[in-house]
Amino acid sequence: MIYKTGYNLASWLWLLTLLGLLWIASLPLDITAQRQIAFSLFGLLAILYALHLFLRLNDEAANWLHWLLVFLSIFLGFRYIYWRLTETLPFGFGIASSIAGLLLILTEIYGFITFLYGHFINANPITRKPNHKLLQQKGYPTVDVFIPTYNEDPQIFLATVIAATQLDYPKDKLQVWILDDGGTFQKVQDPHPPKGALARARSRILQSMALRYGAKYVSRIRNEHAKAGNINYALQLSHADLILILDCDHIPARDFLLNTVPFFLEDEKLFLLQTPHNFVSQDPLERNLRVRQMPAENELFYFVMQPGLDFWNTSFFCGSAAVLRKKVLDELGGIAGQTITEDAETTLDALTLGYRSAYLNRPMVSGLQPETYSGFIVQRVRWAQGMFQIFLLKNPWKQRGITFVQRLLYTNFTIYWGFAPVRLLLFLAPPAYLLFGLDLCDTTAGQLLAYAGPFYLSTLLTTQYYYRKVRWPFISQVYESIQSIYLAQGILRVFLHPRSPSFQVTPKGETLDKFFVSELSWPFYFLLFLNIFTIVAGIWRWQSNPWMHGAIAFVLVWAVFDLLFLLAALGVLFEKPQLRREPRVPVDKEVQVQWAGHSFRGKAKNASRLGVGVEIDLGSRSAGERMQLFSLHHEQEISISFPDHKTLRTRLQAQHLDPHQNTMYLGLLYLFTSVEDERYAVALAFGDSQQLQRNLDKNHVGKSILGALWYLVQIAFLEGGMHIYYQGKTALRHLLGRWSMRVTTGGIPK
């Protein structure tokens, strides 16, 4: 098997290589030799990256280039860390400096460990393809589709139910279940009458939905063990061979089962096949920074890291868009519930029994991101706390039946979330030196240049090598910044009370009808003001301590980058209006637009469950035809015919011309007359997985390091500046209001 080959050969190669590099990195060199060798190796690294970027290499040459780049970057990293540990710790400058210096080196060691893990995980990512012939040869196993829900608006998951009930799969082998944890007996009998009435009304809506679209509705007595308990209750009712689990906002493409089920026919020991969580709405960073075309944050994990984990048989269940073998779930006693990340915990339990997981890197769901920063934080805190719970309560190093590499990688799943306290410490390091005079590192500017320069430049290049199309430089630091404070608090709570966190549902489908500043902003104001004072102090120290120019300049540059990250974070915390609950996704379909005897050819450019956007080319239209289009009015009824002869009725909601008046755009709202119309609308927007892949590819546009730096500067000062301006204007209006009240009341407050 592939994973056995990977474990036996690649893991030993890694171990021997790392030991050899560690020994070489420890050899003493004078500063001149170190500078010459380190920058020469970095220059070679840059050449290798350029070859990768601009030349089409065959597989053998690409493999050699990959391993050379890996070994060179690891050598520079080992050399730097060894020098930091043996020559630079500030133990002769007092207790405060010693403690601060140790904290700083720990953050650097953390960064180097995650750097090594990145190389390790990406050693040989797997690209899987389904063998569709197996379905004909071995037959179609039965599949139950579970859609768990708790308190979400039924309109959020209506499209998911519709799409799940029209998956391309034999109907006698497929059953869709709505698992309603918001309609339990406990909920509908809530002692607070309005809450009970709301739960009963919601339950009736979902039962009607299940009946209308051909699904089963199930609820339970009590809300125990959150999502895991909800699924486990349904497992007792299911007799299917396989279970497809979908979050209620994850709309499946029609070919989801055709592409996933064959892997279970191919491998009897396969427990899990995970697929990407493909999001069609923007997260708070993208929306509030008004990013138009950038790889989404999750794409690094789903499109790079998970295929790499698959090589080591460690890809894991992510809670949705995954197929699981039911007999293994029965053997496990259901979905695990000891932690609040039941998905990854369940995967670990299955691996200990000798089962395997796999990953199919093909987007086949369309999901929603949290709309607000507070919702985003709820989600990320749950993930971070759950991974730490797994490590504390189900330590992978104490589990039997899993390999050394699997233990190592499950440890990494926990270590990854350590970025939150590390990012906080990195924000505090420049003030510690420039404001409070603590010595963090016993070195000179020349030594920093010789050791730190080549290493940190090499990390930029290797990050670009692995992630250029799925993550722009410096964007990771912005994501880390906006999560750092609240994730660090959540992680601390888990360490103090490992069993205390409870499962919190991520808010989805929120509408924002105005600008406002997130209530979670205030800690970032403190960090920003501290950073500004630090830069001012650094400039003063530069002028008054000329013999320390090198060290001061290094930390000042660091502080300026922190300023950019914090300003960008404020831009994320300034929430922008969002009135559309269901985002439209790009499509590309020829259509015929008809009304009142008029007919025009156009192209459907975007669609959702509720509507479609159509573009009509005006370039070859006569003056009379243009007048007919210009005469369209709001609420005009329009029919749209598609190439397969399906016609849908719509109503005009929006109409505008492009600046050159060459194209007219029509925003149309569907007027459904049947269930079949609704099904067609969902299939048009979300049913084609190839279209989902094309939509993703459009965002996989890399950005150069300098281009990304300029982009960071722009969003920091434009969007962060808007946050500060809005807060200043609000505070001024409040002060003027109080002053006006005092004047009108004769100085006597009401």
Secondary structure, 3 states (H helix, E strand, C coil): CHHHHHHHHHHHHHHHHHHHHHHHHCCCCCHHHHHHHHHHHHHHHHHHHHHHHHCCCCHHHHHHHHHHHHHHHHHHHHHHHHHHHHHCCCCCCCHHHHHHHHHHHHHHHHHHHHHHHHHHHCCCCCCCCCCCHHHHHHCCCCEEEEEEECCCCHHHHHHHHHHHCCCCCCHHHEEEEEEECCCCHHHHCCCCHHHHHHHHHHHHHHHHHHHHHCCEEECCCCCCCHHHHHHHHHHCCCCCCEEEECCCCCEECCCHHHHHHHHHHHCCCEEEEECCCCECCCCHHHHHCCCCCCCCCCHHHHHHHHHHHHHCCCCCCCCCCEEEEHHHHHHHCCCCCCCCCHHHHHHHHHHHCCCEEEECCCCCEEECCCCCHHHHHHHHHHHHHHHHHHHHHCCHHHCCCCCHHHHHHHHHHHHHHHHHHHHHHHHHHHHHHHHCCCCCCCCCHHHHHHHHHHHHHHHHHHHHHHHCCCCCCCHHHHHHHHHHHHHHHHHHHHHHCCCCCCCCCCCCCCCECCCEECCCCHHHHHHHHHHHHHHHHHHHHHHHCHHHHHHHHHHHHHHHHHHHHHHHHHHHHEECCECCCCCCEEEEEEEEEEECCEEEEEEEEEECCCEEEEEEECCCCCHHHHHHHHCCCCCCEEEEECCCCCEEEEEEEEEEECCCCCEEEEEEEECCCCHHHHHHHHHHHHCCHHHHHHHHHHHCCCCCHHHHHHHHHHHHHHHHHHHHHHHHHHHHHHHHHHHHHHHHCCCCCC
